[in-house]
Amino acid sequence: MHDFKIATAQFENKSGDKAYNLSVIDKLTGKAASEGAKVAVFHECSVTGYTFARKLDKEQMLGLAELIPEGPSIKELQRIAARHDMVVLAGLFEKDRENNLYKAYVCVDKNGLVARYRKLHPFINPHLTPGNEYCVFDLFGWKCGILICYDNNVIENVRATKLLGADIIFMPHVTMCTPSTRPGAGFVDPKLWENREKDPTSLRLEFDGMKGRGWLMKWLPARAYDNAVYAVFSNPIGMDDDQLKNGCSMIVDPFGDIIAECRTLGDDIAIATITAEKLEMAGGKRYIKARRPDLYRDVIGKEHKPEQKIVWLEGKE
C-alpha cells in the first residue's frame, strides 16, 4: 500500500439546491487536487442538503432522490472527478425502481461509481429504508469502508467494517449542535453565525464546547484507536435548514491522533497523508489479534429489537 493524501471538506450546503452544492464540491475538489490530494470527502447528504428533509412527504422525497448510478448527480460527480483527476465521496438521497428511499453515500472516480453505501440507521425522514449491508472497497491498494453518521455511534458497525478488511473508514456526518440527554448539548444560536466576522470568539466557544467538538472528542478518536483505522470525518458548517452546524471535519489516524482538521469558519478542506506504517504500529492491531470471540459470540449475536429515539427532530430539548 502506497502513501497518499486525503482531503476532508466542510461547507455550508443549500437545502435542495443540488446545482449549488455540486458547484461547491467541484471548487473544493479542485482545491484539494491543487494541494496534492487524491481523494476529496464530503459530508452526509452534501449533494442534496439534509435537515430540511424532515419536513418532506414521500412524493417530495421521491422528487429529491435519485437512482444510483444513473442519476444526474452521480454523472456530475463523475465529471468533477475526471476534471480534477480525483476520487470524490459525497452523499445524497437515493430511490430504487420500486420507489424505496435510502440515505446513500457514493465513491466516484473518472470512470464512474466505485462504491455505494446505504445508511443502516436513517432517521431524518420516516420514509427512508435502512440499508442492510456493510461496504468495503479498494482505493489505491487500500481497503476502505463507509459508515454514515449514526452508524458510527453503534460501535459494532465500526468493528465489523474493520473486520471485513477496512483500514480507512469514511465517516460522513451532519452532527453536533443539537439537543441530547447528555449534559451540555443543545442548539447553537444562528445569530452567532450571522455575526461570525465581528465576533468569531463567541461562535468558536459554542462550536468547540460540549455542544460541538467537545462531544466529538469523547468518541471519534476511540473509534480510530480501538480499530486501528484512519477515520475520515466530514461535517457541514453553517446553516443546514434552520440548524447551525460546526464543521470541524478532520482525519484521525490509527493512534487516535488528529492529523488534519478544518478550523476556519467557512467552506474549507483539511489534508493528511495516509501511511501504512501506522497500521502496523497501532495498538488496535494487537487488540484485534487478541480477541476471544468464543467468549462473546453468543452475547453479541443474541436476538435484539433495535430502538432509536432522536430528540432533536422535534426541535425540543
N, C-alpha and C positions, 0 to 999 in steps of 0.2 A: 504494500500500500504506500502510495506516494503522498507527501505533504501537499496540501492545497489550502486556499483561503476561502472562507465562507463569510458572506455579509448578511447580517440580520438587520431588518429595517423596522422603522416606526413611521407612521404617517397618519394624518387626520383624514379619514375617509368621508365620503359624502353618501348618505343613505340612498340606495337605489340608483346611483349615478355611475354606472359601470364605465362609461367612457372616461369620466374624470379619474376614477380610481385607477383604471388601466394606464392612463397617461402618467400618473404619479409612479406607478410600478415601473413604467418604461424609464422615466427620468432617474429613479433611484437605482435601477438595474444598470443603467449606463454609468452612473457614478461609481457603483461597485466594480464594474469592469475596468474603469479607468484606474482604479486603485489596486488592481491585481487579483480581485476575487474571481472565482469560477462559478459560485453559486450565490443567488440572492433569495432571501427568505422573507416572506411577508405574513401578516397576521391572519387569524381566523376570519373568514368572510371579507377579506381585503378587497375583493373584486366588487362585492355587492353592498357592503355595509352590513351591520349585524343587529344592533339593539332595536332598530325600528321594526324588525320582523316580528316582534312580539305582538304587534297590532294588526297583522295581516291575516285575512281568512285564506282558505285553501286555494281559491281561484287566484287570489293575488300572489300567493306563494308560487303557484304553478307558472304564473306570468313572469316572475322574477327568476325562477330556477332554470337551469339549462341541462340539456343532455350532455353527457361526457362520453367520448371525446369530441363529438361533432358540433358542440355548441360554439357560438361566436366568440365567447370569452377565451375558450381554450385555444382557438385559432389565433386570437390576438396575442395570447401569452406565448404561443409558438413563434409568432413574428418578432416579438420582443426578444425572446431567447436567441433567435437567429441574428437579429440586428446587432446584438452585443456579444455574440458567441458565449452565452451564459446558460446555466441551468437556473430556472425560475420556479419557486414554490409559492403558491397562493391559494386562497380559499374562496368558496362560493357555495350557493345553494344549488343542489342537483335534483333533477327529476329523471325518472326512468320512463320507459314506454308504457308502463301501466299506471303512470301518474303517482308513483310513490315518491316521496320527498326525502332528501337526505342533506345533512351538513357535510360537505365534501371539501377535500384539500388535495391539490394536484401538484405533481412534479412534472415539468415540461422542459424539453430541450428543443433545439432547432429542428429535430426530426419529428416532434410531436409529443404525445403523452408518454411519460416514463412510468408514473405510478399514480394511482388514485386511492384515496382512503376516505372512508365514511365514519363520522364521529360515532363512537359507541354509546355516549351518554348525552344526546342532544336534549335541550330543554327550552330554547328561546321561543319555539312555536309548537303548539300541540299537534300539528300535522306532520311533524318530522318523524321519520322512521329511524330507529337506531341501526348503526352498522353492525355486522356480525362476524368480522374477521380482522385480524391484525395485518399489517402491511410492512413487508421488508423487501428492499430493492437495492440495486447496485448503483453507485456513483463513483467513478474514478477508482475502481477497485475496492471501495469501502462498502460495507453493508449498512444501510440506513433504514430507519423506521419513522413513522409519523404517529403522533397522538395529539388530538385536539383538545386543548383547554381542560375541561373537567375530567377527561380521560386520564390525565396525568395525576389527578388527586386520588385516584384509585390505584394504589401502589402496585397491585398485581399486574396491571396493564403495562407498566414500565418494565417490570421484571420479565414478563412474558415476551415483550418485544426484544429485550436483550437476549433472552434465551433462544429466540429464533434467529439470532445472529447479528442484531444491530449494534454497531459501535457508535453511531451518530443517531440521535433521535431528534427530529424536528418537532417542536412543541409550540405551534401557533395558538395564540390566545386572544380573547377580549376579556380582560380581567382587571381586578383591583378597583378601588374607589367605589365599592358597592356595599350595601348593608350585609351584615352577617351576625351570627350569635357570638362571634369572638370579640373580646374587648378591643376597642379602638377602631373598629370597622365603621364604614359609612360612606355616603356620597361626598364628593368634593364640590364645593360651590362653583358653578360655571363662571361666576363673576371674576373669580381669581384667574381663570384662563383669559378672559377678555382684558384683564389688567396686567397680563404677564410681562409686558415690556416695561411698564412703570414699576411694578413690584414683583419681580421674579422670586424673591425670597419667601414671601408668604405662600406662593404656589408650590415652591420646592419643598417647603416644610410639610405640606399636606401630601405631596407626591411621594416623599421619601419616608414618611412616618408609617404608622400602623394601618392607615387606610390603603397604603400602596406598597412601596418597596420593602418596608419592614416586615410585612406579612410574607412577601415572596421569598425573603431570605430564610424564613422558617423551614421551607421545604424544598425549593428548587435545587440548591446545591447538594442536598441529601440524595435526590434522585440521581444526579450525576455520579456522586461519590459511591453510593451503595452498589450501583450497577456498572461502574467503570465505563461510562459513556460520555460522549460530548452531548450536552443538552443545548440545543439551539432554540432559544426562547424569543418569540416575536409578539408584539402587542401594539395596538394603536395608541396614538397620543392625540389629545384634543377631544372635541365633541363627537361622540358616536350617538346620533339621535339627540336625546336630552340628557345624556350621561357623559361625564368627563372622564377620560382615561389618561393614564400617566406614562405610557410608553415604557421606558427603561428596558427596551429589547436588549438581550445580552446572550453571550455564549459562555457556558460553564464547562470547564474541562473535567476529565475523569478524576481529578483530585478534589473536585468541588470548588475550584477557584474560578472566579470571574475573569476571563481573559479578554473580553471586549464588551462594551456597554454603551448604548446611546444615552447621552447626558444633556443634550440640548432640549429646549422647549419648543420643538417643531419637527418637521419631517427630517429624517436623518438615517444614516446607516452606521453600523459598527462592524469591524472586520477582525477576524482572528485566523491564525494558521492552525490547521488541524494536523497533528503529528501522531504517527502510530506508536512512537516510543512511550507516550504517556499511558497508553492502554496496557502495556506490559508492566509498567511500574505501579499502577494504581492499586490501592488496597482492595478495591471492589473485585478485581480479578481473583485475588486469593480467596475472598469471601464466597464467591460463586463456586469456586472449586471445592470449598469446604462444606458446602451444603449437604444436608442429610434428608432428602425428600421422603425417605421411609418413615420419618418421624411425623411429618405433617401433610403427606399426600392426601389422606382421607379428611383431614381438617380443612384444608384449602378447597378441596373438591366437594365438600358437603353441600347438599342442596340448600339453596338460599333464594329468597324472593327479593330482588333489588328494590330499594326505596330511594327516592330522591326528592328533596324539598329545597327549592330555590326561593329564598325570601325576597330578593330584590326585584323580581319580576313585577310585583305589585307596587314597587316603589315605597315599601314600608320598612322602617327599622325593626 
